[in-house]
Amino acid sequence: MHRDDSCASGTVVSFLTGAIIGATAALLLAPRSGRETRERLMEYGEEMRERARQFPEEIKMRREEMVDRGQEMIERGREMISRGSSLLDEGKHFLDEKKQALNAAIDAGRDAMQRERQTLSASLSEDE
């Protein structure tokens, strides 16, 4: 999270620096008198100062929003893991029940086949 904050801050600082340089160049190259250019530079400087004052608050608010959002996502992830574990346990229980039923059916089939063999052997023995 720290790396994302510093990357976002770097991007914003780069943007502001570019904006200041571009605005300064535009003001200096504009066809105005020196006094008008100085006045505009002063106004622009005041505007940038005000934005710079508000900038830390905006960063702080966005950071708090991101932290809250991250915590919500972590909580959702925990709930999904819990739900997945519960479903896995239910699936294991279901498979165990079916395995027991299948084994019981196989054992019953073996017993029936054994009885039929014995009955068939007995009837063949009687015919001889």
KOLGU-4560 file (N, C-alpha, C; in nm, 3 decimals, padded with zeros to 5 digits):
<recs>
<n_xx: 00.083 n_yy: -00.118 n_zz: 00.000 ca_xx: 00.000 ca_yy: 00.000 ca_zz: 00.000 c_xx: 00.087 c_yy: 00.124 c_zz: 00.000 mol: A seq: 1 type: MET>
<n_xx: 00.197 n_yy: 00.120 n_zz: 00.071 ca_xx: 00.286 ca_yy: 00.236 ca_zz: 00.079 c_xx: 00.340 c_yy: 00.271 c_zz: -00.058 mol: A seq: 2 type: HIS>
<n_xx: 00.375 n_yy: 00.172 n_zz: -00.136 ca_xx: 00.429 ca_yy: 00.197 ca_zz: -00.269 c_xx: 00.326 c_yy: 00.266 c_zz: -00.357 mol: A seq: 3 type: ARG>
<n_xx: 00.199 n_yy: 00.224 n_zz: -00.349 ca_xx: 00.093 ca_yy: 00.286 ca_zz: -00.427 c_xx: 00.075 c_yy: 00.432 c_zz: -00.388 mol: A seq: 4 type: ASP>
<n_xx: 00.082 n_yy: 00.463 n_zz: -00.257 ca_xx: 00.068 ca_yy: 00.600 ca_zz: -00.210 c_xx: 00.179 c_yy: 00.687 c_zz: -00.267 mol: A seq: 5 type: ASP>
<n_xx: 00.304 n_yy: 00.639 n_zz: -00.263 ca_xx: 00.416 ca_yy: 00.719 ca_zz: -00.310 c_xx: 00.409 c_yy: 00.735 c_zz: -00.461 mol: A seq: 6 type: SER>
<n_xx: 00.362 n_yy: 00.633 n_zz: -00.532 ca_xx: 00.349 ca_yy: 00.642 ca_zz: -00.677 c_xx: 00.242 c_yy: 00.745 c_zz: -00.714 mol: A seq: 7 type: CYS>
<n_xx: 00.130 n_yy: 00.742 n_zz: -00.645 ca_xx: 00.023 ca_yy: 00.839 ca_zz: -00.671 c_xx: 00.069 c_yy: 00.979 c_zz: -00.637 mol: A seq: 8 type: ALA>
<n_xx: 00.141 n_yy: 00.995 n_zz: -00.527 ca_xx: 00.191 ca_yy: 01.126 ca_zz: -00.488 c_xx: 00.289 c_yy: 01.177 c_zz: -00.591 mol: A seq: 9 type: SER>
<n_xx: 00.377 n_yy: 01.090 n_zz: -00.639 ca_xx: 00.475 ca_yy: 01.129 ca_zz: -00.741 c_xx: 00.407 c_yy: 01.174 c_zz: -00.869 mol: A seq: 10 type: GLY>
<n_xx: 00.301 n_yy: 01.105 n_zz: -00.907 ca_xx: 00.227 ca_yy: 01.142 ca_zz: -01.028 c_xx: 00.163 c_yy: 01.279 c_zz: -01.012 mol: A seq: 11 type: THR>
<n_xx: 00.104 n_yy: 01.304 n_zz: -00.897 ca_xx: 00.038 ca_yy: 01.432 ca_zz: -00.873 c_xx: 00.142 c_yy: 01.544 c_zz: -00.869 mol: A seq: 12 type: VAL>
<n_xx: 00.254 n_yy: 01.521 n_zz: -00.803 ca_xx: 00.359 ca_yy: 01.623 ca_zz: -00.796 c_xx: 00.412 c_yy: 01.652 c_zz: -00.936 mol: A seq: 13 type: VAL>
<n_xx: 00.433 n_yy: 01.547 n_zz: -01.015 ca_xx: 00.480 ca_yy: 01.567 ca_zz: -01.153 c_xx: 00.380 c_yy: 01.648 c_zz: -01.233 mol: A seq: 14 type: SER>
<n_xx: 00.252 n_yy: 01.618 n_zz: -01.217 ca_xx: 00.148 ca_yy: 01.692 ca_zz: -01.287 c_xx: 00.149 c_yy: 01.839 c_zz: -01.248 mol: A seq: 15 type: PHE>
<n_xx: 00.154 n_yy: 01.864 n_zz: -01.117 ca_xx: 00.154 ca_yy: 02.003 ca_zz: -01.069 c_xx: 00.278 c_yy: 02.077 c_zz: -01.118 mol: A seq: 16 type: LEU>
<n_xx: 00.391 n_yy: 02.012 n_zz: -01.116 ca_xx: 00.514 ca_yy: 02.076 ca_zz: -01.164 c_xx: 00.501 c_yy: 02.112 c_zz: -01.311 mol: A seq: 17 type: THR>
<n_xx: 00.451 n_yy: 02.019 n_zz: -01.390 ca_xx: 00.431 ca_yy: 02.046 ca_zz: -01.532 c_xx: 00.333 c_yy: 02.159 c_zz: -01.556 mol: A seq: 18 type: GLY>
<n_xx: 00.226 n_yy: 02.162 n_zz: -01.476 ca_xx: 00.126 ca_yy: 02.267 ca_zz: -01.490 c_xx: 00.187 c_yy: 02.404 c_zz: -01.457 mol: A seq: 19 type: ALA>
<n_xx: 00.266 n_yy: 02.408 n_zz: -01.354 ca_xx: 00.330 ca_yy: 02.535 ca_zz: -01.315 c_xx: 00.426 c_yy: 02.581 c_zz: -01.423 mol: A seq: 20 type: ILE>
<n_xx: 00.507 n_yy: 02.492 n_zz: -01.473 ca_xx: 00.603 ca_yy: 02.528 ca_zz: -01.578 c_xx: 00.530 c_yy: 02.574 c_zz: -01.704 mol: A seq: 21 type: ILE>
<n_xx: 00.426 n_yy: 02.502 n_zz: -01.744 ca_xx: 00.350 ca_yy: 02.539 ca_zz: -01.863 c_xx: 00.281 c_yy: 02.673 c_zz: -01.847 mol: A seq: 22 type: GLY>
<n_xx: 00.219 n_yy: 02.695 n_zz: -01.732 ca_xx: 00.150 ca_yy: 02.822 ca_zz: -01.709 c_xx: 00.248 c_yy: 02.938 c_zz: -01.706 mol: A seq: 23 type: ALA>
<n_xx: 00.362 n_yy: 02.916 n_zz: -01.644 ca_xx: 00.464 ca_yy: 03.022 ca_zz: -01.637 c_xx: 00.513 c_yy: 03.056 c_zz: -01.777 mol: A seq: 24 type: THR>
<n_xx: 00.540 n_yy: 02.953 n_zz: -01.857 ca_xx: 00.586 ca_yy: 02.976 ca_zz: -01.994 c_xx: 00.480 c_yy: 03.050 c_zz: -02.074 mol: A seq: 25 type: ALA>
<n_xx: 00.355 n_yy: 03.012 n_zz: -02.059 ca_xx: 00.246 ca_yy: 03.078 ca_zz: -02.132 c_xx: 00.234 c_yy: 03.224 c_zz: -02.091 mol: A seq: 26 type: ALA>
<n_xx: 00.246 n_yy: 03.250 n_zz: -01.962 ca_xx: 00.236 ca_yy: 03.388 ca_zz: -01.916 c_xx: 00.354 c_yy: 03.474 c_zz: -01.964 mol: A seq: 27 type: LEU>
<n_xx: 00.473 n_yy: 03.415 n_zz: -01.962 ca_xx: 00.591 ca_yy: 03.490 ca_zz: -02.003 c_xx: 00.596 c_yy: 03.513 c_zz: -02.154 mol: A seq: 28 type: LEU>
<n_xx: 00.542 n_yy: 03.423 n_zz: -02.230 ca_xx: 00.546 ca_yy: 03.436 ca_zz: -02.376 c_xx: 00.425 c_yy: 03.509 c_zz: -02.432 mol: A seq: 29 type: LEU>
<n_xx: 00.326 n_yy: 03.535 n_zz: -02.349 ca_xx: 00.205 ca_yy: 03.603 ca_zz: -02.395 c_xx: 00.237 c_yy: 03.750 c_zz: -02.423 mol: A seq: 30 type: ALA>
<n_xx: 00.173 n_yy: 03.808 n_zz: -02.524 ca_xx: 00.200 ca_yy: 03.949 ca_zz: -02.557 c_xx: 00.128 c_yy: 04.045 c_zz: -02.462 mol: A seq: 31 type: PRO>
<n_xx: 00.186 n_yy: 04.066 n_zz: -02.345 ca_xx: 00.130 ca_yy: 04.157 ca_zz: -02.246 c_xx: 00.242 c_yy: 04.245 c_zz: -02.194 mol: A seq: 32 type: ARG>
<n_xx: 00.200 n_yy: 04.348 n_zz: -02.125 ca_xx: 00.301 ca_yy: 04.436 ca_zz: -02.066 c_xx: 00.363 c_yy: 04.366 c_zz: -01.945 mol: A seq: 33 type: SER>
<n_xx: 00.475 n_yy: 04.415 n_zz: -01.902 ca_xx: 00.544 ca_yy: 04.355 ca_zz: -01.787 c_xx: 00.459 c_yy: 04.359 c_zz: -01.661 mol: A seq: 34 type: GLY>
<n_xx: 00.387 n_yy: 04.469 n_zz: -01.643 ca_xx: 00.304 ca_yy: 04.482 ca_zz: -01.523 c_xx: 00.190 c_yy: 04.381 c_zz: -01.528 mol: A seq: 35 type: ARG>
<n_xx: 00.124 n_yy: 04.367 n_zz: -01.641 ca_xx: 00.015 ca_yy: 04.270 ca_zz: -01.654 c_xx: 00.067 c_yy: 04.128 c_zz: -01.631 mol: A seq: 36 type: GLU>
<n_xx: 00.182 n_yy: 04.100 n_zz: -01.686 ca_xx: 00.241 ca_yy: 03.966 ca_zz: -01.670 c_xx: 00.273 c_yy: 03.940 c_zz: -01.524 mol: A seq: 37 type: THR>
<n_xx: 00.329 n_yy: 04.039 n_zz: -01.455 ca_xx: 00.360 ca_yy: 04.022 ca_zz: -01.313 c_xx: 00.233 c_yy: 04.002 c_zz: -01.231 mol: A seq: 38 type: ARG>
<n_xx: 00.129 n_yy: 04.079 n_zz: -01.263 ca_xx: 00.002 ca_yy: 04.063 ca_zz: -01.191 c_xx: -00.055 c_yy: 03.923 c_zz: -01.212 mol: A seq: 39 type: GLU>
<n_xx: -00.052 n_yy: 03.878 n_zz: -01.335 ca_xx: -00.104 ca_yy: 03.744 ca_zz: -01.363 c_xx: -00.020 c_yy: 03.636 c_zz: -01.294 mol: A seq: 40 type: ARG>
<n_xx: 00.111 n_yy: 03.656 n_zz: -01.292 ca_xx: 00.198 ca_yy: 03.562 ca_zz: -01.221 c_xx: 00.165 c_yy: 03.561 c_zz: -01.072 mol: A seq: 41 type: LEU>
<n_xx: 00.140 n_yy: 03.678 n_zz: -01.015 ca_xx: 00.104 ca_yy: 03.686 ca_zz: -00.873 c_xx: -00.027 c_yy: 03.612 c_zz: -00.847 mol: A seq: 42 type: MET>
<n_xx: -00.127 n_yy: 03.636 n_zz: -00.933 ca_xx: -00.256 ca_yy: 03.568 ca_zz: -00.917 c_xx: -00.239 c_yy: 03.418 c_zz: -00.929 mol: A seq: 43 type: GLU>
<n_xx: -00.163 n_yy: 03.379 n_zz: -01.029 ca_xx: -00.140 ca_yy: 03.236 ca_zz: -01.049 c_xx: -00.065 c_yy: 03.176 c_zz: -00.930 mol: A seq: 44 type: TYR>
<n_xx: 00.032 n_yy: 03.250 n_zz: -00.878 ca_xx: 00.106 ca_yy: 03.204 ca_zz: -00.760 c_xx: 00.015 c_yy: 03.186 c_zz: -00.640 mol: A seq: 45 type: GLY>
<n_xx: -00.075 n_yy: 03.281 n_zz: -00.619 ca_xx: -00.171 ca_yy: 03.270 ca_zz: -00.508 c_xx: -00.261 c_yy: 03.148 c_zz: -00.526 mol: A seq: 46 type: GLU>
<n_xx: -00.308 n_yy: 03.129 n_zz: -00.650 ca_xx: -00.394 ca_yy: 03.014 ca_zz: -00.678 c_xx: -00.319 c_yy: 02.883 c_zz: -00.651 mol: A seq: 47 type: GLU>
<n_xx: -00.195 n_yy: 02.875 n_zz: -00.695 ca_xx: -00.115 ca_yy: 02.755 ca_zz: -00.672 c_xx: -00.088 c_yy: 02.734 c_zz: -00.523 mol: A seq: 48 type: MET>
<n_xx: -00.066 n_yy: 02.840 n_zz: -00.452 ca_xx: -00.043 ca_yy: 02.831 ca_zz: -00.307 c_xx: -00.166 c_yy: 02.773 c_zz: -00.238 mol: A seq: 49 type: ARG>
<n_xx: -00.284 n_yy: 02.821 n_zz: -00.278 ca_xx: -00.409 ca_yy: 02.770 ca_zz: -00.219 c_xx: -00.428 c_yy: 02.622 c_zz: -00.252 mol: A seq: 50 type: GLU>
<n_xx: -00.401 n_yy: 02.587 n_zz: -00.376 ca_xx: -00.412 ca_yy: 02.445 ca_zz: -00.414 c_xx: -00.312 c_yy: 02.360 c_zz: -00.336 mol: A seq: 51 type: ARG>
<n_xx: -00.193 n_yy: 02.413 n_zz: -00.315 ca_xx: -00.091 ca_yy: 02.339 ca_zz: -00.240 c_xx: -00.134 c_yy: 02.319 c_zz: -00.095 mol: A seq: 52 type: ALA>
<n_xx: -00.205 n_yy: 02.417 n_zz: -00.040 ca_xx: -00.257 ca_yy: 02.402 ca_zz: 00.097 c_xx: -00.361 c_yy: 02.292 c_zz: 00.105 mol: A seq: 53 type: ARG>
<n_xx: -00.446 n_yy: 02.283 n_zz: 00.003 ca_xx: -00.553 ca_yy: 02.185 ca_zz: 00.002 c_xx: -00.503 c_yy: 02.045 c_zz: -00.036 mol: A seq: 54 type: GLN>
<n_xx: -00.391 n_yy: 02.040 n_zz: -00.103 ca_xx: -00.339 ca_yy: 01.913 ca_zz: -00.153 c_xx: -00.319 c_yy: 01.808 c_zz: -00.043 mol: A seq: 55 type: PHE>
<n_xx: -00.254 n_yy: 01.839 n_zz: 00.070 ca_xx: -00.236 ca_yy: 01.736 ca_zz: 00.173 c_xx: -00.369 c_yy: 01.683 c_zz: 00.227 mol: A seq: 56 type: PRO>
<n_xx: -00.469 n_yy: 01.767 n_zz: 00.239 ca_xx: -00.600 ca_yy: 01.721 ca_zz: 00.286 c_xx: -00.663 c_yy: 01.625 c_zz: 00.186 mol: A seq: 57 type: GLU>
<n_xx: -00.651 n_yy: 01.658 n_zz: 00.057 ca_xx: -00.707 ca_yy: 01.569 ca_zz: -00.046 c_xx: -00.636 c_yy: 01.434 c_zz: -00.044 mol: A seq: 58 type: GLU>
<n_xx: -00.506 n_yy: 01.438 n_zz: -00.031 ca_xx: -00.428 ca_yy: 01.313 ca_zz: -00.024 c_xx: -00.471 c_yy: 01.233 c_zz: 00.098 mol: A seq: 59 type: ILE>
<n_xx: -00.486 n_yy: 01.301 n_zz: 00.211 ca_xx: -00.524 ca_yy: 01.232 ca_zz: 00.334 c_xx: -00.662 c_yy: 01.169 c_zz: 00.319 mol: A seq: 60 type: LYS>
<n_xx: -00.757 n_yy: 01.242 n_zz: 00.260 ca_xx: -00.892 ca_yy: 01.189 ca_zz: 00.242 c_xx: -00.889 c_yy: 01.068 c_zz: 00.148 mol: A seq: 61 type: MET>
<n_xx: -00.816 n_yy: 01.078 n_zz: 00.041 ca_xx: -00.809 ca_yy: 00.966 ca_zz: -00.054 c_xx: -00.741 c_yy: 00.847 c_zz: 00.009 mol: A seq: 62 type: ARG>
<n_xx: -00.638 n_yy: 00.871 n_zz: 00.088 ca_xx: -00.569 ca_yy: 00.762 ca_zz: 00.156 c_xx: -00.665 c_yy: 00.690 c_zz: 00.249 mol: A seq: 63 type: ARG>
<n_xx: -00.742 n_yy: 00.769 n_zz: 00.326 ca_xx: -00.838 ca_yy: 00.709 ca_zz: 00.418 c_xx: -00.945 c_yy: 00.630 c_zz: 00.344 mol: A seq: 64 type: GLU>
<n_xx: -00.990 n_yy: 00.683 n_zz: 00.229 ca_xx: -01.089 ca_yy: 00.611 ca_zz: 00.148 c_xx: -01.031 c_yy: 00.479 c_zz: 00.099 mol: A seq: 65 type: GLU>
<n_xx: -00.906 n_yy: 00.483 n_zz: 00.053 ca_xx: -00.842 ca_yy: 00.362 ca_zz: 00.003 c_xx: -00.821 c_yy: 00.260 c_zz: 00.115 mol: A seq: 66 type: MET>
<n_xx: -00.782 n_yy: 00.307 n_zz: 00.232 ca_xx: -00.764 ca_yy: 00.216 ca_zz: 00.345 c_xx: -00.897 c_yy: 00.151 c_zz: 00.381 mol: A seq: 67 type: VAL>
<n_xx: -01.004 n_yy: 00.232 n_zz: 00.387 ca_xx: -01.136 ca_yy: 00.177 ca_zz: 00.417 c_xx: -01.178 c_yy: 00.075 c_zz: 00.311 mol: A seq: 68 type: ASP>
<n_xx: -01.155 n_yy: 00.110 n_zz: 00.187 ca_xx: -01.191 ca_yy: 00.018 ca_zz: 00.077 c_xx: -01.110 c_yy: -00.111 c_zz: 00.086 mol: A seq: 69 type: ARG>
<n_xx: -00.982 n_yy: -00.098 n_zz: 00.118 ca_xx: -00.898 ca_yy: -00.217 ca_zz: 00.133 c_xx: -00.945 c_yy: -00.305 c_zz: 00.247 mol: A seq: 70 type: GLY>
<n_xx: -00.985 n_yy: -00.243 n_zz: 00.358 ca_xx: -01.035 ca_yy: -00.321 ca_zz: 00.472 c_xx: -01.165 c_yy: -00.392 c_zz: 00.436 mol: A seq: 71 type: GLN>
<n_xx: -01.251 n_yy: -00.325 n_zz: 00.361 ca_xx: -01.375 ca_yy: -00.389 ca_zz: 00.316 c_xx: -01.345 c_yy: -00.508 c_zz: 00.227 mol: A seq: 72 type: GLU>
<n_xx: -01.249 n_yy: -00.493 n_zz: 00.138 ca_xx: -01.214 ca_yy: -00.602 ca_zz: 00.048 c_xx: -01.154 c_yy: -00.719 c_zz: 00.126 mol: A seq: 73 type: MET>
<n_xx: -01.073 n_yy: -00.689 n_zz: 00.225 ca_xx: -01.015 ca_yy: -00.795 ca_zz: 00.309 c_xx: -01.127 c_yy: -00.869 c_zz: 00.382 mol: A seq: 74 type: ILE>
<n_xx: -01.222 n_yy: -00.794 n_zz: 00.437 ca_xx: -01.333 ca_yy: -00.857 ca_zz: 00.509 c_xx: -01.415 c_yy: -00.945 c_zz: 00.415 mol: A seq: 75 type: GLU>
<n_xx: -01.442 n_yy: -00.894 n_zz: 00.294 ca_xx: -01.515 ca_yy: -00.973 ca_zz: 00.195 c_xx: -01.439 c_yy: -01.100 c_zz: 00.160 mol: A seq: 76 type: ARG>
<n_xx: -01.309 n_yy: -01.087 n_zz: 00.147 ca_xx: -01.226 ca_yy: -01.204 ca_zz: 00.118 c_xx: -01.233 c_yy: -01.306 c_zz: 00.229 mol: A seq: 77 type: GLY>
<n_xx: -01.229 n_yy: -01.258 n_zz: 00.352 ca_xx: -01.240 ca_yy: -01.350 ca_zz: 00.467 c_xx: -01.375 c_yy: -01.423 c_zz: 00.466 mol: A seq: 78 type: ARG>
<n_xx: -01.481 n_yy: -01.348 n_zz: 00.437 ca_xx: -01.614 ca_yy: -01.409 ca_zz: 00.431 c_xx: -01.620 c_yy: -01.515 c_zz: 00.321 mol: A seq: 79 type: GLU>
<n_xx: -01.561 n_yy: -01.484 n_zz: 00.207 ca_xx: -01.562 ca_yy: -01.580 ca_zz: 00.097 c_xx: -01.481 c_yy: -01.705 c_zz: 00.131 mol: A seq: 80 type: MET>
<n_xx: -01.369 n_yy: -01.688 n_zz: 00.199 ca_xx: -01.289 ca_yy: -01.803 ca_zz: 00.241 c_xx: -01.368 c_yy: -01.887 c_zz: 00.340 mol: A seq: 81 type: ILE>
<n_xx: -01.433 n_yy: -01.821 n_zz: 00.434 ca_xx: -01.514 ca_yy: -01.893 ca_zz: 00.531 c_xx: -01.626 c_yy: -01.970 c_zz: 00.463 mol: A seq: 82 type: SER>
<n_xx: -01.692 n_yy: -01.904 n_zz: 00.371 ca_xx: -01.801 ca_yy: -01.969 ca_zz: 00.297 c_xx: -01.749 c_yy: -02.086 c_zz: 00.213 mol: A seq: 83 type: ARG>
<n_xx: -01.635 n_yy: -02.067 n_zz: 00.150 ca_xx: -01.574 ca_yy: -02.174 ca_zz: 00.072 c_xx: -01.536 c_yy: -02.292 c_zz: 00.159 mol: A seq: 84 type: GLY>
<n_xx: -01.482 n_yy: -02.265 n_zz: 00.276 ca_xx: -01.446 ca_yy: -02.374 ca_zz: 00.369 c_xx: -01.569 c_yy: -02.450 c_zz: 00.413 mol: A seq: 85 type: SER>
<n_xx: -01.675 n_yy: -02.375 n_zz: 00.440 ca_xx: -01.801 ca_yy: -02.439 ca_zz: 00.480 c_xx: -01.854 c_yy: -02.528 c_zz: 00.368 mol: A seq: 86 type: SER>
<n_xx: -01.854 n_yy: -02.477 n_zz: 00.246 ca_xx: -01.900 ca_yy: -02.558 ca_zz: 00.133 c_xx: -01.812 c_yy: -02.680 c_zz: 00.112 mol: A seq: 87 type: LEU>
<n_xx: -01.683 n_yy: -02.665 n_zz: 00.131 ca_xx: -01.591 ca_yy: -02.777 ca_zz: 00.119 c_xx: -01.622 c_yy: -02.885 c_zz: 00.222 mol: A seq: 88 type: LEU>
<n_xx: -01.647 n_yy: -02.842 n_zz: 00.346 ca_xx: -01.682 ca_yy: -02.938 ca_zz: 00.451 c_xx: -01.812 c_yy: -03.010 c_zz: 00.418 mol: A seq: 89 type: ASP>
<n_xx: -01.912 n_yy: -02.935 n_zz: 00.368 ca_xx: -02.038 ca_yy: -02.998 ca_zz: 00.330 c_xx: -02.017 c_yy: -03.098 c_zz: 00.217 mol: A seq: 90 type: GLU>
<n_xx: -01.934 n_yy: -03.063 n_zz: 00.121 ca_xx: -01.904 ca_yy: -03.153 ca_zz: 00.010 c_xx: -01.836 c_yy: -03.280 c_zz: 00.057 mol: A seq: 91 type: GLY>
<n_xx: -01.741 n_yy: -03.266 n_zz: 00.148 ca_xx: -01.673 ca_yy: -03.385 ca_zz: 00.203 c_xx: -01.771 c_yy: -03.475 c_zz: 00.275 mol: A seq: 92 type: LYS>
<n_xx: -01.858 n_yy: -03.414 n_zz: 00.354 ca_xx: -01.959 ca_yy: -03.492 ca_zz: 00.428 c_xx: -02.051 c_yy: -03.565 c_zz: 00.330 mol: A seq: 93 type: HIS>
<n_xx: -02.095 n_yy: -03.498 n_zz: 00.225 ca_xx: -02.182 ca_yy: -03.557 ca_zz: 00.124 c_xx: -02.112 c_yy: -03.675 c_zz: 00.057 mol: A seq: 94 type: PHE>
<n_xx: -01.985 n_yy: -03.657 n_zz: 00.019 ca_xx: -01.911 ca_yy: -03.764 ca_zz: -00.045 c_xx: -01.891 c_yy: -03.883 c_zz: 00.048 mol: A seq: 95 type: LEU>
<n_xx: -01.865 n_yy: -03.855 n_zz: 00.174 ca_xx: -01.850 ca_yy: -03.965 ca_zz: 00.271 c_xx: -01.978 c_yy: -04.046 c_zz: 00.282 mol: A seq: 96 type: ASP>
<n_xx: -02.093 n_yy: -03.976 n_zz: 00.287 ca_xx: -02.222 ca_yy: -04.047 ca_zz: 00.294 c_xx: -02.242 c_yy: -04.133 c_zz: 00.170 mol: A seq: 97 type: GLU>
<n_xx: -02.216 n_yy: -04.079 n_zz: 00.054 ca_xx: -02.235 ca_yy: -04.154 ca_zz: -00.071 c_xx: -02.138 c_yy: -04.270 c_zz: -00.081 mol: A seq: 98 type: LYS>
<n_xx: -02.016 n_yy: -04.251 n_zz: -00.033 ca_xx: -01.916 ca_yy: -04.358 ca_zz: -00.034 c_xx: -01.962 c_yy: -04.473 c_zz: 00.057 mol: A seq: 99 type: LYS>
<n_xx: -02.015 n_yy: -04.440 n_zz: 00.174 ca_xx: -02.066 ca_yy: -04.542 ca_zz: 00.265 c_xx: -02.183 c_yy: -04.618 c_zz: 00.203 mol: A seq: 100 type: GLN>
<n_xx: -02.273 n_yy: -04.544 n_zz: 00.138 ca_xx: -02.388 ca_yy: -04.608 ca_zz: 00.074 c_xx: -02.342 c_yy: -04.699 c_zz: -00.040 mol: A seq: 101 type: ALA>
<n_xx: -02.245 n_yy: -04.655 n_zz: -00.118 ca_xx: -02.193 ca_yy: -04.736 ca_zz: -00.228 c_xx: -02.124 c_yy: -04.861 c_zz: -00.175 mol: A seq: 102 type: LEU>
<n_xx: -02.044 n_yy: -04.847 n_zz: -00.071 ca_xx: -01.978 ca_yy: -04.964 ca_zz: -00.010 c_xx: -02.080 c_yy: -05.062 c_zz: 00.045 mol: A seq: 103 type: ASN>
<n_xx: -02.186 n_yy: -05.010 n_zz: 00.106 ca_xx: -02.291 ca_yy: -05.097 ca_zz: 00.159 c_xx: -02.359 c_yy: -05.172 c_zz: 00.043 mol: A seq: 104 type: ALA>
<n_xx: -02.384 n_yy: -05.103 n_zz: -00.067 ca_xx: -02.447 ca_yy: -05.168 ca_zz: -00.183 c_xx: -02.355 c_yy: -05.274 c_zz: -00.243 mol: A seq: 105 type: ALA>
<n_xx: -02.226 n_yy: -05.245 n_zz: -00.250 ca_xx: -02.130 ca_yy: -05.344 ca_zz: -00.302 c_xx: -02.125 c_yy: -05.466 c_zz: -00.212 mol: A seq: 106 type: ILE>
<n_xx: -02.121 n_yy: -05.444 n_zz: -00.081 ca_xx: -02.120 ca_yy: -05.556 ca_zz: 00.014 c_xx: -02.247 c_yy: -05.640 c_zz: 00.002 mol: A seq: 107 type: ASP>
<n_xx: -02.362 n_yy: -05.572 n_zz: -00.011 ca_xx: -02.489 ca_yy: -05.644 ca_zz: -00.026 c_xx: -02.488 c_yy: -05.725 c_zz: -00.156 mol: A seq: 108 type: ALA>
<n_xx: -02.433 n_yy: -05.669 n_zz: -00.264 ca_xx: -02.424 ca_yy: -05.742 ca_zz: -00.390 c_xx: -02.334 c_yy: -05.863 c_zz: -00.379 mol: A seq: 109 type: GLY>
<n_xx: -02.222 n_yy: -05.850 n_zz: -00.310 ca_xx: -02.131 ca_yy: -05.964 ca_zz: -00.288 c_xx: -02.201 c_yy: -06.074 c_zz: -00.210 mol: A seq: 110 type: ARG>
<n_xx: -02.272 n_yy: -06.033 n_zz: -00.104 ca_xx: -02.343 ca_yy: -06.132 ca_zz: -00.021 c_xx: -02.449 c_yy: -06.204 c_zz: -00.104 mol: A seq: 111 type: ASP>
<n_xx: -02.524 n_yy: -06.129 n_zz: -00.186 ca_xx: -02.628 ca_yy: -06.191 ca_zz: -00.269 c_xx: -02.565 c_yy: -06.285 c_zz: -00.371 mol: A seq: 112 type: ALA>
<n_xx: -02.453 n_yy: -06.245 n_zz: -00.429 ca_xx: -02.386 ca_yy: -06.330 ca_zz: -00.527 c_xx: -02.334 c_yy: -06.457 c_zz: -00.459 mol: A seq: 113 type: MET>
<n_xx: -02.281 n_yy: -06.445 n_zz: -00.340 ca_xx: -02.231 ca_yy: -06.561 ca_zz: -00.265 c_xx: -02.346 c_yy: -06.657 c_zz: -00.235 mol: A seq: 114 type: GLN>
<n_xx: -02.460 n_yy: -06.602 n_zz: -00.195 ca_xx: -02.577 ca_yy: -06.688 ca_zz: -00.167 c_xx: -02.623 c_yy: -06.759 c_zz: -00.294 mol: A seq: 115 type: ARG>
<n_xx: -02.624 n_yy: -06.686 n_zz: -00.405 ca_xx: -02.665 ca_yy: -06.746 ca_zz: -00.532 c_xx: -02.569 c_yy: -06.856 c_zz: -00.575 mol: A seq: 116 type: GLU>
<n_xx: -02.440 n_yy: -06.837 n_zz: -00.553 ca_xx: -02.343 ca_yy: -06.941 ca_zz: -00.583 c_xx: -02.369 c_yy: -07.066 c_zz: -00.501 mol: A seq: 117 type: ARG>
<n_xx: -02.393 n_yy: -07.041 n_zz: -00.373 ca_xx: -02.418 ca_yy: -07.155 ca_zz: -00.284 c_xx: -02.545 c_yy: -07.228 c_zz: -00.326 mol: A seq: 118 type: GLN>
<n_xx: -02.649 n_yy: -07.150 n_zz: -00.360 ca_xx: -02.776 ca_yy: -07.211 ca_zz: -00.402 c_xx: -02.754 c_yy: -07.288 c_zz: -00.532 mol: A seq: 119 type: THR>
<n_xx: -02.682 n_yy: -07.231 n_zz: -00.626 ca_xx: -02.655 ca_yy: -07.296 ca_zz: -00.753 c_xx: -02.570 c_yy: -07.422 c_zz: -00.734 mol: A seq: 120 type: LEU>
<n_xx: -02.468 n_yy: -07.411 n_zz: -00.648 ca_xx: -02.384 ca_yy: -07.529 ca_zz: -00.619 c_xx: -02.466 c_yy: -07.639 c_zz: -00.555 mol: A seq: 121 type: SER>
<n_xx: -02.553 n_yy: -07.601 n_zz: -00.464 ca_xx: -02.638 ca_yy: -07.701 ca_zz: -00.395 c_xx: -02.731 c_yy: -07.766 c_zz: -00.495 mol: A seq: 122 type: ALA>
<n_xx: -02.788 n_yy: -07.688 n_zz: -00.585 ca_xx: -02.883 ca_yy: -07.746 ca_zz: -00.681 c_xx: -02.808 c_yy: -07.834 c_zz: -00.783 mol: A seq: 123 type: SER>
<n_xx: -02.684 n_yy: -07.799 n_zz: -00.819 ca_xx: -02.605 ca_yy: -07.883 ca_zz: -00.908 c_xx: -02.563 c_yy: -08.010 c_zz: -00.840 mol: A seq: 124 type: LEU>
<n_xx: -02.532 n_yy: -08.003 n_zz: -00.714 ca_xx: -02.493 ca_yy: -08.120 ca_zz: -00.637 c_xx: -02.610 c_yy: -08.216 c_zz: -00.624 mol: A seq: 125 type: SER>
<n_xx: -02.730 n_yy: -08.167 n_zz: -00.611 ca_xx: -02.849 ca_yy: -08.251 ca_zz: -00.597 c_xx: -02.883 c_yy: -08.320 c_zz: -00.730 mol: A seq: 126 type: GLU>
<n_xx: -02.854 n_yy: -08.251 n_zz: -00.839 ca_xx: -02.885 ca_yy: -08.309 ca_zz: -00.972 c_xx: -02.789 c_yy: -08.422 c_zz: -01.004 mol: A seq: 127 type: ASP>
<n_xx: -02.677 n_yy: -08.428 n_zz: -00.949 ca_xx: -02.582 ca_yy: -08.535 ca_zz: -00.979 c_xx: -02.616 c_yy: -08.654 c_zz: -00.903 mol: A seq: 128 type: GLU>
</recs>
